[in-house]
Amino acid sequence: MHAELNALLEAARGRELTVAELRDRLNEIHRRYLGDAADAPDWVERRREAVAAYDDFSQTIERHHAIERLAKALGVDDDPRS
């Protein structure tokens, strides 16, 4: 799951996704790896925060902060060199 979340972050960083596409891909990843646990409040909140962060990223000049929020919500490192 971690590799797919990193790939999702890189696609987001490159602005390759719409907000809806990010939401759908994240839901798909969580469903595949977590099954019914994807509906637990913590995972639902992480998805909500990831979508909100990406929405901010796509609309603001403070993109670095928004990408940090997105990485945190995805549970991955925001430094692509890591």
Gaussian input, Z-matrix of N, CA and C with variables (Angstrom, degrees):
# hf/3-21g

backbone

0 1
 N
 C     1     B1
 C     2     B2     1     A1
 N     3     B3     2     A2     1     D1
 C     4     B4     3     A3     2     D2
 C     5     B5     4     A4     3     D3
 N     6     B6     5     A5     4     D4
 C     7     B7     6     A6     5     D5
 C     8     B8     7     A7     6     D6
 N     9     B9     8     A8     7     D7
 C    10    B10     9     A9     8     D8
 C    11    B11    10    A10     9     D9
 N    12    B12    11    A11    10    D10
 C    13    B13    12    A12    11    D11
 C    14    B14    13    A13    12    D12
 N    15    B15    14    A14    13    D13
 C    16    B16    15    A15    14    D14
 C    17    B17    16    A16    15    D15
 N    18    B18    17    A17    16    D16
 C    19    B19    18    A18    17    D17
 C    20    B20    19    A19    18    D18
 N    21    B21    20    A20    19    D19
 C    22    B22    21    A21    20    D20
 C    23    B23    22    A22    21    D21
 N    24    B24    23    A23    22    D22
 C    25    B25    24    A24    23    D23
 C    26    B26    25    A25    24    D24
 N    27    B27    26    A26    25    D25
 C    28    B28    27    A27    26    D26
 C    29    B29    28    A28    27    D27
 N    30    B30    29    A29    28    D28
 C    31    B31    30    A30    29    D29
 C    32    B32    31    A31    30    D30
 N    33    B33    32    A32    31    D31
 C    34    B34    33    A33    32    D32
 C    35    B35    34    A34    33    D33
 N    36    B36    35    A35    34    D34
 C    37    B37    36    A36    35    D35
 C    38    B38    37    A37    36    D36
 N    39    B39    38    A38    37    D37
 C    40    B40    39    A39    38    D38
 C    41    B41    40    A40    39    D39
 N    42    B42    41    A41    40    D40
 C    43    B43    42    A42    41    D41
 C    44    B44    43    A43    42    D42
 N    45    B45    44    A44    43    D43
 C    46    B46    45    A45    44    D44
 C    47    B47    46    A46    45    D45
 N    48    B48    47    A47    46    D46
 C    49    B49    48    A48    47    D47
 C    50    B50    49    A49    48    D48
 N    51    B51    50    A50    49    D49
 C    52    B52    51    A51    50    D50
 C    53    B53    52    A52    51    D51
 N    54    B54    53    A53    52    D52
 C    55    B55    54    A54    53    D53
 C    56    B56    55    A55    54    D54
 N    57    B57    56    A56    55    D55
 C    58    B58    57    A57    56    D56
 C    59    B59    58    A58    57    D57
 N    60    B60    59    A59    58    D58
 C    61    B61    60    A60    59    D59
 C    62    B62    61    A61    60    D60
 N    63    B63    62    A62    61    D61
 C    64    B64    63    A63    62    D62
 C    65    B65    64    A64    63    D63
 N    66    B66    65    A65    64    D64
 C    67    B67    66    A66    65    D65
 C    68    B68    67    A67    66    D66
 N    69    B69    68    A68    67    D67
 C    70    B70    69    A69    68    D68
 C    71    B71    70    A70    69    D69
 N    72    B72    71    A71    70    D70
 C    73    B73    72    A72    71    D71
 C    74    B74    73    A73    72    D72
 N    75    B75    74    A74    73    D73
 C    76    B76    75    A75    74    D74
 C    77    B77    76    A76    75    D75
 N    78    B78    77    A77    76    D76
 C    79    B79    78    A78    77    D77
 C    80    B80    79    A79    78    D78
 N    81    B81    80    A80    79    D79
 C    82    B82    81    A81    80    D80
 C    83    B83    82    A82    81    D81
 N    84    B84    83    A83    82    D82
 C    85    B85    84    A84    83    D83
 C    86    B86    85    A85    84    D84
 N    87    B87    86    A86    85    D85
 C    88    B88    87    A87    86    D86
 C    89    B89    88    A88    87    D87
 N    90    B90    89    A89    88    D88
 C    91    B91    90    A90    89    D89
 C    92    B92    91    A91    90    D90
 N    93    B93    92    A92    91    D91
 C    94    B94    93    A93    92    D92
 C    95    B95    94    A94    93    D93
 N    96    B96    95    A95    94    D94
 C    97    B97    96    A96    95    D95
 C    98    B98    97    A97    96    D96
 N    99    B99    98    A98    97    D97
 C   100   B100    99    A99    98    D98
 C   101   B101   100   A100    99    D99
 N   102   B102   101   A101   100   D100
 C   103   B103   102   A102   101   D101
 C   104   B104   103   A103   102   D102
 N   105   B105   104   A104   103   D103
 C   106   B106   105   A105   104   D104
 C   107   B107   106   A106   105   D105
 N   108   B108   107   A107   106   D106
 C   109   B109   108   A108   107   D107
 C   110   B110   109   A109   108   D108
 N   111   B111   110   A110   109   D109
 C   112   B112   111   A111   110   D110
 C   113   B113   112   A112   111   D111
 N   114   B114   113   A113   112   D112
 C   115   B115   114   A114   113   D113
 C   116   B116   115   A115   114   D114
 N   117   B117   116   A116   115   D115
 C   118   B118   117   A117   116   D116
 C   119   B119   118   A118   117   D117
 N   120   B120   119   A119   118   D118
 C   121   B121   120   A120   119   D119
 C   122   B122   121   A121   120   D120
 N   123   B123   122   A122   121   D121
 C   124   B124   123   A123   122   D122
 C   125   B125   124   A124   123   D123
 N   126   B126   125   A125   124   D124
 C   127   B127   126   A126   125   D125
 C   128   B128   127   A127   126   D126
 N   129   B129   128   A128   127   D127
 C   130   B130   129   A129   128   D128
 C   131   B131   130   A130   129   D129
 N   132   B132   131   A131   130   D130
 C   133   B133   132   A132   131   D131
 C   134   B134   133   A133   132   D132
 N   135   B135   134   A134   133   D133
 C   136   B136   135   A135   134   D134
 C   137   B137   136   A136   135   D135
 N   138   B138   137   A137   136   D136
 C   139   B139   138   A138   137   D137
 C   140   B140   139   A139   138   D138
 N   141   B141   140   A140   139   D139
 C   142   B142   141   A141   140   D140
 C   143   B143   142   A142   141   D141
 N   144   B144   143   A143   142   D142
 C   145   B145   144   A144   143   D143
 C   146   B146   145   A145   144   D144
 N   147   B147   146   A146   145   D145
 C   148   B148   147   A147   146   D146
 C   149   B149   148   A148   147   D147
 N   150   B150   149   A149   148   D148
 C   151   B151   150   A150   149   D149
 C   152   B152   151   A151   150   D150
 N   153   B153   152   A152   151   D151
 C   154   B154   153   A153   152   D152
 C   155   B155   154   A154   153   D153
 N   156   B156   155   A155   154   D154
 C   157   B157   156   A156   155   D155
 C   158   B158   157   A157   156   D156
 N   159   B159   158   A158   157   D157
 C   160   B160   159   A159   158   D158
 C   161   B161   160   A160   159   D159
 N   162   B162   161   A161   160   D160
 C   163   B163   162   A162   161   D161
 C   164   B164   163   A163   162   D162
 N   165   B165   164   A164   163   D163
 C   166   B166   165   A165   164   D164
 C   167   B167   166   A166   165   D165
 N   168   B168   167   A167   166   D166
 C   169   B169   168   A168   167   D167
 C   170   B170   169   A169   168   D168
 N   171   B171   170   A170   169   D169
 C   172   B172   171   A171   170   D170
 C   173   B173   172   A172   171   D171
 N   174   B174   173   A173   172   D172
 C   175   B175   174   A174   173   D173
 C   176   B176   175   A175   174   D174
 N   177   B177   176   A176   175   D175
 C   178   B178   177   A177   176   D176
 C   179   B179   178   A178   177   D177
 N   180   B180   179   A179   178   D178
 C   181   B181   180   A180   179   D179
 C   182   B182   181   A181   180   D180
 N   183   B183   182   A182   181   D181
 C   184   B184   183   A183   182   D182
 C   185   B185   184   A184   183   D183
 N   186   B186   185   A185   184   D184
 C   187   B187   186   A186   185   D185
 C   188   B188   187   A187   186   D186
 N   189   B189   188   A188   187   D187
 C   190   B190   189   A189   188   D188
 C   191   B191   190   A190   189   D189
 N   192   B192   191   A191   190   D190
 C   193   B193   192   A192   191   D191
 C   194   B194   193   A193   192   D192
 N   195   B195   194   A194   193   D193
 C   196   B196   195   A195   194   D194
 C   197   B197   196   A196   195   D195
 N   198   B198   197   A197   196   D196
 C   199   B199   198   A198   197   D197
 C   200   B200   199   A199   198   D198
 N   201   B201   200   A200   199   D199
 C   202   B202   201   A201   200   D200
 C   203   B203   202   A202   201   D201
 N   204   B204   203   A203   202   D202
 C   205   B205   204   A204   203   D203
 C   206   B206   205   A205   204   D204
 N   207   B207   206   A206   205   D205
 C   208   B208   207   A207   206   D206
 C   209   B209   208   A208   207   D207
 N   210   B210   209   A209   208   D208
 C   211   B211   210   A210   209   D209
 C   212   B212   211   A211   210   D210
 N   213   B213   212   A212   211   D211
 C   214   B214   213   A213   212   D212
 C   215   B215   214   A214   213   D213
 N   216   B216   215   A215   214   D214
 C   217   B217   216   A216   215   D215
 C   218   B218   217   A217   216   D216
 N   219   B219   218   A218   217   D217
 C   220   B220   219   A219   218   D218
 C   221   B221   220   A220   219   D219
 N   222   B222   221   A221   220   D220
 C   223   B223   222   A222   221   D221
 C   224   B224   223   A223   222   D222
 N   225   B225   224   A224   223   D223
 C   226   B226   225   A225   224   D224
 C   227   B227   226   A226   225   D225
 N   228   B228   227   A227   226   D226
 C   229   B229   228   A228   227   D227
 C   230   B230   229   A229   228   D228
 N   231   B231   230   A230   229   D229
 C   232   B232   231   A231   230   D230
 C   233   B233   232   A232   231   D231
 N   234   B234   233   A233   232   D232
 C   235   B235   234   A234   233   D233
 C   236   B236   235   A235   234   D234
 N   237   B237   236   A236   235   D235
 C   238   B238   237   A237   236   D236
 C   239   B239   238   A238   237   D237
 N   240   B240   239   A239   238   D238
 C   241   B241   240   A240   239   D239
 C   242   B242   241   A241   240   D240
 N   243   B243   242   A242   241   D241
 C   244   B244   243   A243   242   D242
 C   245   B245   244   A244   243   D243

   B1=1.4432
   B2=1.5283
   B3=1.3195
   B4=1.4635
   B5=1.5384
   B6=1.3125
   B7=1.4705
   B8=1.5288
   B9=1.3153
   B10=1.4639
   B11=1.5266
   B12=1.3342
   B13=1.4653
   B14=1.5229
   B15=1.3274
   B16=1.4626
   B17=1.5240
   B18=1.3192
   B19=1.4676
   B20=1.5284
   B21=1.3225
   B22=1.4644
   B23=1.5270
   B24=1.3241
   B25=1.4643
   B26=1.5262
   B27=1.3206
   B28=1.4660
   B29=1.5230
   B30=1.3262
   B31=1.4715
   B32=1.5288
   B33=1.3234
   B34=1.4666
   B35=1.5226
   B36=1.3207
   B37=1.4711
   B38=1.5270
   B39=1.3234
   B40=1.4563
   B41=1.5169
   B42=1.3379
   B43=1.4736
   B44=1.5184
   B45=1.3371
   B46=1.4625
   B47=1.5252
   B48=1.3192
   B49=1.4637
   B50=1.5227
   B51=1.3090
   B52=1.4581
   B53=1.5248
   B54=1.3123
   B55=1.4639
   B56=1.5342
   B57=1.3150
   B58=1.4681
   B59=1.5382
   B60=1.3161
   B61=1.4677
   B62=1.5259
   B63=1.3321
   B64=1.4582
   B65=1.5259
   B66=1.3163
   B67=1.4606
   B68=1.5289
   B69=1.3310
   B70=1.4612
   B71=1.5237
   B72=1.3266
   B73=1.4717
   B74=1.5161
   B75=1.3329
   B76=1.4562
   B77=1.5231
   B78=1.3172
   B79=1.4727
   B80=1.5210
   B81=1.3134
   B82=1.4654
   B83=1.5346
   B84=1.3164
   B85=1.4666
   B86=1.5277
   B87=1.3050
   B88=1.4641
   B89=1.5252
   B90=1.3118
   B91=1.4788
   B92=1.5332
   B93=1.3083
   B94=1.4550
   B95=1.5255
   B96=1.3195
   B97=1.4560
   B98=1.5250
   B99=1.3288
   B100=1.4557
   B101=1.5252
   B102=1.3123
   B103=1.4602
   B104=1.5183
   B105=1.3372
   B106=1.4662
   B107=1.5233
   B108=1.3262
   B109=1.4699
   B110=1.5311
   B111=1.3309
   B112=1.4666
   B113=1.5268
   B114=1.3423
   B115=1.4646
   B116=1.5269
   B117=1.3260
   B118=1.4706
   B119=1.5253
   B120=1.3148
   B121=1.4791
   B122=1.5271
   B123=1.3191
   B124=1.4653
   B125=1.5310
   B126=1.3217
   B127=1.4637
   B128=1.5253
   B129=1.3166
   B130=1.4692
   B131=1.5286
   B132=1.3361
   B133=1.4637
   B134=1.5268
   B135=1.3212
   B136=1.4675
   B137=1.5277
   B138=1.3243
   B139=1.4718
   B140=1.5240
   B141=1.3260
   B142=1.4668
   B143=1.5220
   B144=1.3182
   B145=1.4587
   B146=1.5303
   B147=1.3196
   B148=1.4677
   B149=1.5274
   B150=1.3121
   B151=1.4697
   B152=1.5273
   B153=1.3295
   B154=1.4714
   B155=1.5232
   B156=1.3285
   B157=1.4720
   B158=1.5267
   B159=1.3156
   B160=1.4643
   B161=1.5245
   B162=1.3092
   B163=1.4575
   B164=1.5318
   B165=1.3259
   B166=1.4698
   B167=1.5263
   B168=1.3289
   B169=1.4651
   B170=1.5194
   B171=1.3096
   B172=1.4559
   B173=1.5265
   B174=1.3429
   B175=1.4584
   B176=1.5242
   B177=1.3114
   B178=1.4579
   B179=1.5202
   B180=1.3178
   B181=1.4565
   B182=1.5198
   B183=1.3299
   B184=1.4587
   B185=1.5283
   B186=1.2992
   B187=1.4583
   B188=1.5278
   B189=1.3293
   B190=1.4609
   B191=1.5312
   B192=1.3153
   B193=1.4681
   B194=1.5300
   B195=1.3110
   B196=1.4673
   B197=1.5251
   B198=1.3378
   B199=1.4633
   B200=1.5275
   B201=1.3293
   B202=1.4742
   B203=1.5283
   B204=1.3380
   B205=1.4719
   B206=1.5137
   B207=1.3236
   B208=1.4554
   B209=1.5220
   B210=1.3209
   B211=1.4635
   B212=1.5248
   B213=1.3261
   B214=1.4649
   B215=1.5225
   B216=1.3192
   B217=1.4598
   B218=1.5284
   B219=1.3403
   B220=1.4659
   B221=1.5198
   B222=1.3325
   B223=1.4566
   B224=1.5135
   B225=1.3458
   B226=1.4618
   B227=1.5142
   B228=1.3209
   B229=1.4652
   B230=1.5239
   B231=1.3284
   B232=1.4599
   B233=1.5237
   B234=1.3264
   B235=1.4761
   B236=1.5330
   B237=1.3286
   B238=1.4690
   B239=1.5313
   B240=1.3296
   B241=1.4694
   B242=1.5200
   B243=1.3306
   B244=1.4763
   B245=1.5075
   A1=109.89
   A2=116.26
   A3=120.50
   A4=110.88
   A5=117.45
   A6=120.65
   A7=110.93
   A8=117.21
   A9=120.40
   A10=111.38
   A11=116.62
   A12=119.38
   A13=110.61
   A14=117.46
   A15=120.58
   A16=110.76
   A17=116.66
   A18=120.50
   A19=110.34
   A20=116.64
   A21=120.72
   A22=110.63
   A23=116.41
   A24=120.17
   A25=110.76
   A26=117.38
   A27=120.23
   A28=111.38
   A29=117.31
   A30=120.41
   A31=110.01
   A32=116.51
   A33=120.89
   A34=110.13
   A35=116.39
   A36=120.44
   A37=110.42
   A38=117.08
   A39=121.63
   A40=113.59
   A41=115.61
   A42=122.49
   A43=111.53
   A44=115.10
   A45=121.18
   A46=112.47
   A47=117.33
   A48=121.67
   A49=111.68
   A50=115.61
   A51=119.29
   A52=106.86
   A53=116.61
   A54=120.25
   A55=109.53
   A56=117.18
   A57=121.04
   A58=110.97
   A59=117.32
   A60=120.23
   A61=110.71
   A62=117.17
   A63=119.71
   A64=110.08
   A65=116.98
   A66=120.96
   A67=111.40
   A68=116.19
   A69=120.41
   A70=112.10
   A71=116.88
   A72=119.91
   A73=110.96
   A74=117.33
   A75=120.35
   A76=110.49
   A77=117.21
   A78=120.22
   A79=110.78
   A80=116.72
   A81=121.60
   A82=111.05
   A83=116.73
   A84=120.97
   A85=110.00
   A86=117.07
   A87=120.44
   A88=111.19
   A89=118.05
   A90=121.24
   A91=110.73
   A92=116.21
   A93=120.14
   A94=112.13
   A95=116.67
   A96=120.37
   A97=114.13
   A98=117.37
   A99=120.56
   A100=113.84
   A101=116.46
   A102=119.17
   A103=110.86
   A104=116.24
   A105=121.25
   A106=112.64
   A107=117.68
   A108=120.94
   A109=111.43
   A110=117.62
   A111=121.00
   A112=111.79
   A113=116.68
   A114=121.23
   A115=112.96
   A116=117.49
   A117=120.41
   A118=108.83
   A119=116.98
   A120=120.43
   A121=114.18
   A122=118.25
   A123=120.47
   A124=111.42
   A125=117.47
   A126=120.93
   A127=111.09
   A128=116.72
   A129=120.45
   A130=109.28
   A131=117.02
   A132=121.31
   A133=111.04
   A134=117.43
   A135=120.19
   A136=110.25
   A137=117.34
   A138=119.69
   A139=110.73
   A140=116.83
   A141=120.13
   A142=110.44
   A143=117.51
   A144=121.59
   A145=110.90
   A146=117.62
   A147=120.89
   A148=110.34
   A149=116.90
   A150=120.98
   A151=110.12
   A152=117.39
   A153=120.42
   A154=110.54
   A155=116.77
   A156=120.31
   A157=110.39
   A158=117.45
   A159=119.85
   A160=110.77
   A161=116.33
   A162=119.76
   A163=109.60
   A164=117.14
   A165=120.64
   A166=110.51
   A167=116.81
   A168=122.30
   A169=110.80
   A170=116.16
   A171=119.69
   A172=112.73
   A173=117.62
   A174=120.01
   A175=114.68
   A176=118.69
   A177=119.54
   A178=112.01
   A179=115.02
   A180=118.91
   A181=110.94
   A182=117.45
   A183=121.52
   A184=109.43
   A185=115.30
   A186=120.94
   A187=113.35
   A188=117.16
   A189=118.90
   A190=110.92
   A191=116.08
   A192=119.81
   A193=110.35
   A194=117.09
   A195=120.71
   A196=110.77
   A197=118.29
   A198=120.10
   A199=110.21
   A200=117.59
   A201=120.63
   A202=110.07
   A203=116.83
   A204=120.57
   A205=110.88
   A206=116.55
   A207=120.78
   A208=110.25
   A209=117.77
   A210=121.45
   A211=110.59
   A212=116.53
   A213=120.06
   A214=110.64
   A215=117.17
   A216=120.93
   A217=111.42
   A218=116.49
   A219=120.36
   A220=111.53
   A221=116.28
   A222=120.20
   A223=112.92
   A224=116.74
   A225=121.38
   A226=109.48
   A227=115.99
   A228=123.02
   A229=109.05
   A230=117.13
   A231=119.92
   A232=112.56
   A233=118.50
   A234=122.33
   A235=108.53
   A236=118.02
   A237=120.11
   A238=113.52
   A239=117.03
   A240=119.84
   A241=111.40
   A242=117.78
   A243=121.08
   A244=111.10
   D1=-38.94
   D2=-176.82
   D3=-59.27
   D4=-42.08
   D5=179.80
   D6=-63.17
   D7=-40.68
   D8=179.34
   D9=-68.38
   D10=-36.13
   D11=177.48
   D12=-68.39
   D13=-37.56
   D14=175.19
   D15=-62.95
   D16=-42.63
   D17=178.35
   D18=-63.63
   D19=-38.40
   D20=177.76
   D21=-64.46
   D22=-41.49
   D23=177.48
   D24=-62.07
   D25=-42.80
   D26=179.34
   D27=-63.92
   D28=-40.28
   D29=176.43
   D30=-63.48
   D31=-39.69
   D32=178.05
   D33=-66.27
   D34=-44.01
   D35=-179.94
   D36=-59.09
   D37=-36.60
   D38=178.86
   D39=-83.42
   D40=3.64
   D41=179.39
   D42=56.46
   D43=39.39
   D44=-178.85
   D45=-87.52
   D46=-6.62
   D47=-172.93
   D48=-122.02
   D49=149.60
   D50=166.30
   D51=-81.98
   D52=167.33
   D53=177.66
   D54=-60.38
   D55=-41.74
   D56=-179.91
   D57=-64.32
   D58=-38.87
   D59=178.95
   D60=-65.59
   D61=-42.29
   D62=177.23
   D63=-61.36
   D64=-46.95
   D65=179.00
   D66=-57.33
   D67=-47.01
   D68=-178.10
   D69=-65.86
   D70=-42.48
   D71=179.74
   D72=-66.33
   D73=-39.86
   D74=178.66
   D75=-65.88
   D76=-43.37
   D77=175.65
   D78=-57.66
   D79=-44.38
   D80=-179.18
   D81=-62.10
   D82=-45.02
   D83=179.33
   D84=-61.63
   D85=-48.98
   D86=-179.44
   D87=-61.65
   D88=-43.43
   D89=179.41
   D90=-61.53
   D91=-44.00
   D92=-177.18
   D93=-64.52
   D94=-43.12
   D95=-175.13
   D96=-90.69
   D97=-29.43
   D98=-174.03
   D99=-106.05
   D100=-17.29
   D101=-177.55
   D102=61.37
   D103=-135.46
   D104=-178.61
   D105=-64.57
   D106=-23.32
   D107=178.88
   D108=-64.20
   D109=-18.14
   D110=178.23
   D111=-61.90
   D112=-19.26
   D113=179.11
   D114=-87.69
   D115=-1.90
   D116=178.30
   D117=-63.32
   D118=144.59
   D119=-176.04
   D120=-52.29
   D121=-37.86
   D122=-179.30
   D123=-63.13
   D124=-43.50
   D125=-179.57
   D126=-71.02
   D127=-37.52
   D128=177.03
   D129=-62.04
   D130=-43.20
   D131=179.24
   D132=-65.49
   D133=-39.74
   D134=178.96
   D135=-62.72
   D136=-41.34
   D137=177.48
   D138=-65.28
   D139=-42.54
   D140=179.14
   D141=-60.60
   D142=-44.24
   D143=-179.92
   D144=-66.55
   D145=-39.07
   D146=179.00
   D147=-62.66
   D148=-45.10
   D149=179.94
   D150=-65.25
   D151=-42.57
   D152=179.05
   D153=-63.58
   D154=-41.48
   D155=179.83
   D156=-65.04
   D157=-41.45
   D158=179.89
   D159=-68.32
   D160=-37.92
   D161=176.74
   D162=-61.29
   D163=-44.04
   D164=176.22
   D165=-62.33
   D166=-42.64
   D167=-179.48
   D168=-57.50
   D169=-40.47
   D170=-176.65
   D171=-77.24
   D172=-10.53
   D173=-175.30
   D174=-119.26
   D175=0.41
   D176=-171.77
   D177=-128.23
   D178=158.75
   D179=174.35
   D180=-85.97
   D181=-11.45
   D182=176.71
   D183=-88.04
   D184=56.43
   D185=-173.54
   D186=-66.76
   D187=-34.19
   D188=-177.93
   D189=-60.68
   D190=-44.72
   D191=178.67
   D192=-63.07
   D193=-42.50
   D194=-179.40
   D195=-64.93
   D196=-39.34
   D197=179.88
   D198=-69.95
   D199=-32.32
   D200=174.16
   D201=-63.47
   D202=-43.10
   D203=177.29
   D204=-62.05
   D205=-42.27
   D206=-179.97
   D207=-63.65
   D208=-46.65
   D209=179.13
   D210=-59.24
   D211=-43.67
   D212=179.18
   D213=-61.91
   D214=-43.88
   D215=-180.00
   D216=-65.01
   D217=-33.57
   D218=177.88
   D219=-79.09
   D220=-17.07
   D221=-179.18
   D222=78.78
   D223=29.92
   D224=179.79
   D225=-127.81
   D226=163.77
   D227=179.23
   D228=-74.73
   D229=135.58
   D230=-178.16
   D231=-83.48
   D232=-1.73
   D233=178.55
   D234=-94.50
   D235=110.48
   D236=-176.89
   D237=-63.67
   D238=-15.09
   D239=179.87
   D240=-83.04
   D241=-7.79
   D242=-177.33
   D243=-81.98

